[in-house]
Structure formats: structure tokens, C-alpha cells
Amino acid sequence: MFRPITALCIACSLLAVVAKSESPTSAGNWPAWRGPQGDGTVESTDAPTKWSESEHVRWQVAIPGRGHGSPMVFGDRVYVPTAIADPQQQCVLCFDRQTGKPVWTAIVHEGGFANRSKRSANEKASLASSTVTTDGQRLFINFLNDSAVRTTALSMDGDILWQTPVSDYELHQGYGSSPLVHGSLVLVAADNKAGGAVVGLDRETGRIVWKHDRPKKPNYSSPVVVRIGDQDQLIMTGCDLVESLDPATGKVIWSVEGATTECVTSTPSDGRLVFSSGGYPKNHIAAYAADDNGSLVWENAMRSYVPSLLLHDGHLFAVLDEGIAVCLAAADGDVIWRKRLGGTFTSSPVLVGDRIYATDEDGKTHIYLASADGFQRIAENEIGTSVFATPAISGDLIFLRFAKYVDDQRQEFLACIEN
């Protein structure tokens, strides 16, 4: 386990002061799950397009334990969650962005791990699958611990500020929903078979400002806030519903039967339509009119269960779980093109400028144009042998979490990839 580095204490304190005045959406930051815009896109033209185990890797650092939470980048630091089996610890790890040197480790929970011997969880799941988010002054993380989902706020130096139980949780596949900062609140979802909730927590105190009960069904999507006309709407898909809530109060704006029972993906929007995708018990990609009380506009039977959708220039780009890249017309769902990439995908694709980066479970990243003019490959790169986390983009750097076997032991790593 990493320990705080004494020699860096003064520098760390100064960095924390600087971070407080920096906006999470400032250039170079990837401050939350799905990035600065919450939709998996970033305006960058300098991100690397070529790397390997031995080329274009600025640094690579081992991560203790296991987790699928994506890297979060803010200022000069990179943050990832992890779960260490022995001793039972759920932690947030902080690294120096430039060098990869560990800065601090925050132990958020000790003990309380779910009973994995029941095999009720998906083998691909981890106990650290949520992504850290920040408001520039605090860090927020969700963990499933002791049969409940708990949200924790940390200082920028890793001290626990508050911790709030959100909902009891009956383990089914796992838990991986990430917190979302919106206004003065942190929005958290904890759908599960015992009956979950979506809550708005006060960022400073962790107090539950509002709570919206959800059906007793398993579901894994993260809350997303989209702008529809002059109104913010918090969209939740799954539990056989598509729901819109007022993110400030939790009151229902509209709710319709739709989507499917289990969704994992995060919803993009074009300012009128919101797009749902899921894979159990039915496969679907669908569009709902958020400006018309959620009326169904179109639906098809494609399986985009785990990787989230990208929306660009009037088109939806998806990587289906079975390794097929597709381009759909956002207005009507018509298939523009399909291309088999191969492999199996859990990581979500990201859009960097006009380039899509899609990483499969074996560590191969496919880079191709986000274009309706057919599939246009740019590059393929490999690192590691196991990838479940989505990469983070910071200017001309890519931060990728992966695993490989070292001396016959599975070991996780965080790498910084450069041009």
C-alpha cells in the first residue's frame, strides 16, 4: 500500500490551494466519469495516436488491488479508486500527473466487502468501479461497502470530509455508478433489487437534500444532467424506465416506460433527444424526446449494453459489446455503417476532436474517424492484456488503466501515454 510522501507535503498543500481556484472544466482536466462535458468528448487535436508497451509511455506505475474506475485528471494530479482484498480496503490513490509518482493514498473503507463466495456478482465486476469526480475543492467517490452504497468526500489532500450512506444495496452484478457534481449538489444513483434511490447530496456537508426512490430492480447507470431548452434535466435509464428529474429538487419532470431493466451506459443528448442503450433482458438503442415528456422517437435491437454512446455531428457512434463499431443517424436510428473491430468491449469509447478511441478488454485501442462517410481507421495500439476502465484525455496525454501478468500474478497499472 502506498504511503504519503513526506518530502512532498509542502508541495501537495500548495497544489491544493491552486486547485481550489481552478475550474474542473478548465483545459486539460478530465474531472469526472465521461470527461469535462459528461458525454465522453473533449476538444483536443494533440492526443497520441501511436503507442505500445515500449513506445510513447511517459510513465507507468503499479496499482495495488483491483478496480475498473477510470482515471480522473485535475490539475497536476491523477486519481483512481481501488479495492485491495487483503487487507480489505477501498481506497482512492493520487499520483503526480507529470511523473506518475504516488502522492497519497486515502483509505475510505476497511472491511465490509461483499461476500463474493455467493458468486452473485459478475466476474468482470470490481469493488472499485466508480470514477472519482471533483468540484475543484473536494473529491467524491462511491463505493459499495457493507451492503450499502456510500458516498465519500475527500479533501484534495486525501482527508475524509464526510461520508453518507445513500441506499442499502442487494448485490446482483456489481456496482459502478459514478457521482456527478451539479450546482451545490453531488448526484448519486444506487439502483438495485432491494429498491434503490437517486439522491442529491450537499457538496459541503454530505446532507441528503432530496431523495427519489427507484423500483426494486437491478441497474447500473450513472446520473446524467442534460440541457433541454432552458431547463436542466437529470436523466436516468434502466429499471424499465426512462426518467427525467429536476436535478435541484429531485421532482419528476417526466417518466415513461422504456429502455430495459439493466442499463450500464451514460445518456448523451443533442438538446432535444436523449439516447438510451442497454442489453438485459432486451437489447436496444433508443431515442426519447426530452422536450415532449419523453415520447419514444425510435428504437432498434442493437446490443450496446456496457460501452456508452458518443454523439457527434448528428450521428450516434456505438461500440457494440461483441466488437462491432456502428454509426447511426441520431434523428431516426438508421444504420449508416457497421464495421467489425473484433474483441469484446467493456470500456467506453471517447471522442477526441474528430477521432474515436475504443479500447477492448484485451488492451487493444482502435482509433478511427467519427465520420458518416464509412469506417476510416487511423491506428491500432496495444498495451497490457486486460482493460475495463475508460481512458482519460488530458491535452496531449492519455491516462489508461490496465492489467497484465507479472510473474504469473495479475497486476494493475496506470500509464501516461504521450506523443
MIVEXMAR-212985 format. One record per residue (C-alpha): x negated, y, z. Coordinates in steps of 0.2 Angstrom, whole numbers, plus 5000, padded with zeros to 4 digits. Example, Ala and Ser with C-alpha at 12.3 -4.5 7.8 and 13.67 -1.06 7.14 Angstrom:
493849785039;493249955036;
REM end
This chain:
500050005000;499450174996;499050295010;499050485009;497350555003;496750675017;495550765005;497050814995;498150885009;497751065007;497951054988;499550954990;500351095001;499851224988;500651124974;502251104984;502351294986;502051314967;503451184964;504751274973;504651414961;504651314946;506251264937;506451074934;506951104916;505351204913;504251144898;503350994902;504450924915;505450764914;506450794931;507750654931;508450504923;508650544904;507550694905;507750884906;509350884896;510050724904;510350654887;508650564883;508050704872;506550834873;505950964861;504150904858;503150884842;501550834850;501950674859;500750524854;501250404840;499750284842;499150184857;498550014863;497849934879;496150014875;496650164865;497350334869;497650294888;497050434898;497350334914;498150184921;498550144939;499249984948;500850004957;501249894972;502849794972;504149794958;505449914951;506249974935;506550154940;505750274926;504350394929;504950574934;503750714930;503750884939;502351004938;500650914942;501450754949;502250594943;503450504954;504050324953;505050214965;504550034970;505149884981;503749784990;504349614995;503149585009;503249685020;505049735014;504849915009;505750034997;504550174993;504350324982;502550344975;501750504970;500250524958;499250664951;499850694933;498150734926;497050594934;498350454940;497550464957;498850424971;499350574981;500550504994;501750354997;503450385006;504250235014;506050265013;506750095020;505949955029;506849785029;508649775024;508349695007;509749604998;509749415000;509049364983;509149174988;511049184984;510549224966;511949344964;510849474956;510249474938;508549404937;508049564927;508649674942;507549754954;507749834971;507050004964;507950034948;508550204951;507550354945;506950494956;507650664952;507150844958;507951014960;506151084961;506151094980;506650914985;506550744978;508150624978;508250444976;509550304978;509150134985;510249984988;509749935006;510649835020;512149805009;512449995006;511950124993;510950265002;510350424995;508750505002;508050675001;506150695002;505050855003;503850874989;502550805001;503550645004;504350685021;506150625023;507350765025;508950675026;509750505022;511550475018;512550315016;513650335001;514550165000;514549985006;513949884991;514349704986;512849634976;513349574959;512049604945;511049734955;511049924957;510150054947;511250214946;510150374947;510650534956;511050694947;510750874953;512150994948;512351164956;512151144975;512550964975;511750794971;512950674962;512850494966;513850344960;514050174968;515250064959;515449884965;516549734968;516949794985;517649964980;516350104977;516350284975;515650434967;515150574979;514450754979;513150774992;512550944998;510750954992;510051045008;510950935021;511550775013;513350805019;514650725009;515550875001;516850764991;517150584988;518050494974;518550314977;518250194962;519050024958;518449864965;517449814950;515549794946;514749934936;513050014934;513150184925;512450344932;513450504933;513350624918;513950804918;514350874900;514951044895;516651044886;517251214881;517051324896;517151184908;515851064916;516550884917;515750734926;515950584915;515950404922;516250254911;516550074917;517749984929;518849984913;519050174914;518350324906;518550464919;518150654920;517950734937;517650914942;515850904947;516051034960;517550964969;517750784963;519550814957;520150704942;520250814926;520750664916;520650474917;521050344903;520950154902;519550114891;517650074890;517449894898;517149834916;515249844916;514349984909;512550024911;512250174899;512250354902;513550454891;513050584878;514150724872;514250834857;515350964867;516950884862;516750694861;515950584875;515250424869;515450264879;514550094877;514549934886;514349744885;515449644898;516749574896;516849654879;515549734868;515949914862;515350084857;516750214858;517150404857;518350494868;519050674865;518550754882;519450914876;521050814873;521250724890;520050584885;521050514870;520250374860;519550434844;518650274838;517950114844;516849964837;516249804844;514349834844;513449774860;512449924867;512549864885;510949924893;510050044882;510850214882;511350304866;510550454858;511550594849;510650694835;511250804821;513050724821;512450544822;512350414836;510750314837;510850154847;509650004850;510749854852;510249734866;509749604853;508449714845;509449804831;509249984828;510850074821;511450244815;513250284817;514250444811;514750524828;516350584821;517150414816;515950274821;515550224803;513850124802;512650224791;511150094793;510549944803;508849884805;508149734815;506749784826;506649614835;506349584853;507549614867;507849794874;508249854892;507350024891;508250164884;507650254868;507050434869;507150564856;505550674854;505850804842;506550704827;505650544832;506450394842;505350294854;506150124858;505250004869;505649824870;505449704885;503849634878;503049804879;503149854860;503650034856;504450064840;504350244833;505550294819;506450444812;508150504819;508750514801;510350464792;509350434777;508950254781;507750174793;506050264792;504650184803;503250284809;502250174820;502250014832;501250014848;500949884862;500449894880;500749774894;501849624892;503449674901;504449844901;506149884908;505850064913;506150204901;504650314896;504550494902;503850634890;502850774896;502250894882;500950794873;500950654886;501950494888;502150404905;502550224904;502950094917;502449914913;501949754919;500649624914;499749474922;498149494931;497349334937;498949244935;499849374946;501149494939;500549674942;501549834938;500649984931;500950164927;500050234912;499750404904;499650394885;498850544876;498350584858;
REM end
